């Protein structure tokens, strides 16, 4: 085989917007989970943070 006809595939170019969307989905998941936990603490214990 000659070097010009190598068996390696070319790198796939991924648009930057895809990474932005993945980051936004992950951020929304983390924020949504924090809001859900705070809401559940508020409804079950009548406070979010309690220091005794």
C-alpha positions as CSV (number, residue, x, y, z in Angstrom):
1,X,0.0,0.0,0.0
2,X,1.2,3.4,-0.8
3,X,1.0,6.2,1.8
4,X,-1.4,8.1,-0.4
5,X,-3.9,5.3,-0.2
6,X,-3.9,4.7,3.6
7,X,-6.7,2.7,5.2
8,X,-7.4,5.4,7.8
9,X,-10.7,7.2,7.6
10,X,-10.9,11.0,7.6
11,X,-12.0,12.8,10.8
12,X,-15.7,13.7,10.9
13,X,-16.2,17.4,11.3
14,X,-18.8,18.1,14.0
15,X,-20.4,21.6,14.1
16,X,-19.7,23.6,17.2
17,X,-23.5,24.1,17.7
18,X,-23.8,20.4,18.6
19,X,-21.4,20.7,21.5
20,X,-23.4,23.8,22.6
21,X,-26.6,21.9,22.6
22,X,-25.1,19.0,24.5
23,X,-23.8,21.4,27.1
24,X,-27.1,23.2,27.4
25,X,-29.0,19.9,27.9
26,X,-26.5,18.8,30.6
27,X,-26.9,22.2,32.3
28,X,-30.6,22.0,32.2
29,X,-30.5,18.5,33.7
30,X,-28.4,19.7,36.6
31,X,-30.4,22.8,37.3
32,X,-33.7,20.9,37.0
33,X,-32.5,18.3,39.4
34,X,-31.4,20.9,41.9
35,X,-34.8,22.7,41.6
36,X,-36.6,19.3,42.1
37,X,-34.6,18.5,45.2
38,X,-35.2,21.9,46.7
39,X,-39.0,21.7,45.9
40,X,-39.2,18.2,47.5
41,X,-37.3,19.4,50.6
42,X,-39.6,22.4,50.9
43,X,-42.8,20.3,50.6
44,X,-41.7,17.5,52.9
45,X,-39.7,19.4,55.5
46,X,-41.1,22.9,55.2
47,X,-37.6,24.3,54.6
48,X,-34.8,23.9,52.1
49,X,-31.9,24.2,54.5
50,X,-32.1,23.7,58.2
51,X,-29.1,24.3,60.5
52,X,-29.5,23.2,64.1
